[in-house]
Amino acid sequence: METGIVAGLDEAGRGCIIGPLVVAGVSVDKKGQAKLRRIGVRDSKELPQKKRLELAEKIEEIAKDVVVFKVGPCKIDTFMKQGVNLNRIESMKFADIIRMLAPHTAYIDAPETNLRKFTAVMGKMTGNGTKIIARHKADRDYPVVSAASIMAKVERENEIEKLREKYGDFGSGYTSDELTIKWLREWLTKNSDFPEHLVRRSWSTHGMLKGEKEQKSLGSWLRGMIGK
């Protein structure tokens, strides 16, 4: 077990089209690491929301510090227009969190395939001497990363619930969710576009749905012309 202050970092909402990307960091001491294991933290995707909420309260009590950043759709779209991809956005937020937590060691659920390159980049971006350990599936293998995964997921679900209250049930917000795609199509039948703070317009799904609407509009216009 690591000695000194250890941090875990993870995200939620990376691939969704609706709602924010949430990046979280949790730092603990040696005793805190043991406590995280005892309360049974694990990858947030394996837990129902009720259990995540219960664990989030316990994590807040155990952690030395918790930092959560939200990156909304509009901000993501702005970054993408500037050529900053999602991996880079995550890395920037991870670096900000590491500088704030200032742990001896930081475990990161890495978004990049090349772990060696990602670790080197994170070391340069943080610049504070923190030892960076980047792994795939780190939220499964390291309790402190599992804790960060839970905090990120809980915060994202809170944000999504607020959006549902305003816009109705659009499902999970992921493009793999049929309810989400159905809601997006229905919204476009009544509106010219989606609210910037709700939908990531830089996603290919947005372009596809807008293209569908334009084709339907063109088809209706042509049918009207032929009928004259």
ABEGO torsion letter per residue (X at the ends): XBBEBBBBBBBBGAABABEBBBBBBBBBBAAAAAAAAAAGBBBAAABBAAAAAAAAAAAAAABABBBBBBBBAAAAAAAAAAGBBAAAAAAAAAAAAAAAAGBABBBBBBABABAAAAAAAAAAAAGAGBBBBBBBGAAAABAAAAAAAAAAAAAAAAAAAAAAAAAEBAEAGBAABAAAAAAAAAAAAABABBBAAABBAABAAAAAAAAAAAAAAAAAAAAAAAAX
